[in-house]
Amino acid sequence: MKELTGYKVITDARHSAIVTISTGGVEYPKLKKTKPKKLCGPLCIFDTLDQAMDFVQKRCIITAFRESDFQIVTCKYKKSKTAAIWNTDSWSSEFGLSSLPRGTVLADSVTCLE
Protein backbone atom coordinates (compact mmCIF):
# COMPACT_ATOMS: atom_id res chain seq x y z
CA MET A 1 0.00 0.00 0.00
CA LYS A 2 1.26 3.48 -0.91
CA GLU A 3 2.39 5.88 1.81
CA LEU A 4 0.26 9.00 2.14
CA THR A 5 1.03 12.43 3.66
CA GLY A 6 -0.74 13.58 6.82
CA TYR A 7 -0.21 15.54 10.04
CA LYS A 8 0.45 14.32 13.58
CA VAL A 9 -0.14 16.42 16.69
CA ILE A 10 2.52 15.62 19.28
CA THR A 11 3.87 17.00 22.56
CA ASP A 12 7.38 18.39 23.04
CA ALA A 13 8.34 14.90 24.28
CA ARG A 14 7.09 13.58 20.89
CA HIS A 15 4.17 11.67 22.40
CA SER A 16 0.58 11.69 21.16
CA ALA A 17 -1.39 14.80 22.06
CA ILE A 18 -4.20 12.66 23.49
CA VAL A 19 -3.11 9.11 24.29
CA THR A 20 -0.58 8.95 27.12
CA ILE A 21 2.30 6.48 27.11
CA SER A 22 0.68 4.61 30.03
CA THR A 23 -2.59 4.10 28.10
CA GLY A 24 -1.26 2.86 24.77
CA GLY A 25 0.45 5.96 23.42
CA VAL A 26 3.76 5.77 21.62
CA GLU A 27 6.72 8.03 20.92
CA TYR A 28 6.99 9.57 17.44
CA PRO A 29 10.73 10.01 16.71
CA LYS A 30 11.77 11.97 13.64
CA LEU A 31 12.31 9.86 10.51
CA LYS A 32 11.58 6.52 12.24
CA LYS A 33 8.57 4.35 11.54
CA THR A 34 6.19 4.20 14.50
CA LYS A 35 3.68 1.39 14.93
CA PRO A 36 0.98 0.85 17.57
CA LYS A 37 1.90 -0.82 20.84
CA LYS A 38 1.11 -4.50 21.19
CA LEU A 39 -2.61 -4.99 21.97
CA CYS A 40 -3.38 -1.48 20.68
CA GLY A 41 -4.18 -0.02 17.31
CA PRO A 42 -4.16 1.76 14.95
CA LEU A 43 -2.48 5.21 15.22
CA CYS A 44 -4.39 8.47 14.69
CA ILE A 45 -3.28 11.29 12.42
CA PHE A 46 -5.00 14.11 10.54
CA ASP A 47 -5.62 14.28 6.82
CA THR A 48 -5.01 18.05 6.52
CA LEU A 49 -3.06 20.73 8.34
CA ASP A 50 -6.27 22.71 8.91
CA GLN A 51 -7.87 19.73 10.68
CA ALA A 52 -4.79 19.30 12.89
CA MET A 53 -4.79 23.02 13.77
CA ASP A 54 -8.53 22.90 14.53
CA PHE A 55 -7.93 19.96 16.87
CA VAL A 56 -5.17 21.82 18.75
CA GLN A 57 -7.33 24.92 19.18
CA LYS A 58 -10.30 22.91 20.47
CA ARG A 59 -8.08 20.80 22.75
CA CYS A 60 -6.73 23.97 24.35
CA ILE A 61 -10.21 25.42 24.87
CA ILE A 62 -11.44 22.39 26.84
CA THR A 63 -8.22 21.67 28.78
CA ALA A 64 -5.50 23.59 30.59
CA PHE A 65 -3.10 23.10 27.66
CA ARG A 66 -1.72 25.95 25.54
CA GLU A 67 -1.20 25.76 21.79
CA SER A 68 2.55 26.01 22.44
CA ASP A 69 2.34 22.65 24.29
CA PHE A 70 1.85 20.91 20.94
CA GLN A 71 3.65 20.55 17.61
CA ILE A 72 2.02 19.65 14.32
CA VAL A 73 4.43 17.63 12.21
CA THR A 74 4.16 16.40 8.65
CA CYS A 75 4.25 12.64 8.36
CA LYS A 76 4.04 9.76 5.93
CA TYR A 77 1.63 7.00 6.86
CA LYS A 78 0.13 3.72 5.77
CA LYS A 79 -3.63 3.94 6.00
CA SER A 80 -5.29 1.29 8.13
CA LYS A 81 -8.18 -0.81 6.86
CA THR A 82 -9.59 -0.69 10.39
CA ALA A 83 -12.42 1.71 11.27
CA ALA A 84 -11.75 1.97 15.01
CA ILE A 85 -8.96 2.39 17.55
CA TRP A 86 -8.58 0.04 20.49
CA ASN A 87 -6.50 -0.67 23.55
CA THR A 88 -6.72 -4.02 25.26
CA ASP A 89 -3.44 -3.49 27.12
CA SER A 90 -4.47 -1.11 29.90
CA TRP A 91 -8.17 -0.23 29.58
CA SER A 92 -9.85 -2.56 27.07
CA SER A 93 -11.86 -0.16 24.97
CA GLU A 94 -12.69 0.61 21.35
CA PHE A 95 -13.63 3.91 19.66
CA GLY A 96 -14.97 4.25 16.14
CA LEU A 97 -14.04 7.04 13.74
CA SER A 98 -17.30 8.87 14.52
CA SER A 99 -16.14 9.40 18.13
CA LEU A 100 -12.71 10.77 17.12
CA PRO A 101 -11.87 14.39 16.18
CA ARG A 102 -12.95 15.59 12.72
CA GLY A 103 -10.39 14.69 10.07
CA THR A 104 -8.86 11.77 11.96
CA VAL A 105 -7.30 9.11 9.74
CA LEU A 106 -6.26 5.73 11.13
CA ALA A 107 -2.78 4.48 10.29
CA ASP A 108 -0.92 1.19 10.65
CA SER A 109 2.39 3.06 10.72
CA VAL A 110 3.51 6.71 10.88
CA THR A 111 6.89 8.29 10.05
CA CYS A 112 7.26 11.90 11.20
CA LEU A 113 9.29 13.92 8.73
CA GLU A 114 10.15 16.73 11.13
Secondary structure as UniProt FT lines:
FT   STRAND          4..11
FT   TURN            12..13
FT   STRAND          15..16
FT   HELIX           21..23
FT   STRAND          33..34
FT   TURN            38..39
FT   STRAND          40..41
FT   STRAND          43..46
FT   HELIX           49..62
FT   HELIX           67..69
FT   STRAND          70..79
FT   STRAND          84..87
FT   STRAND          93..96
FT   HELIX           97..99
FT   TURN            102..103
FT   STRAND          104..112
//
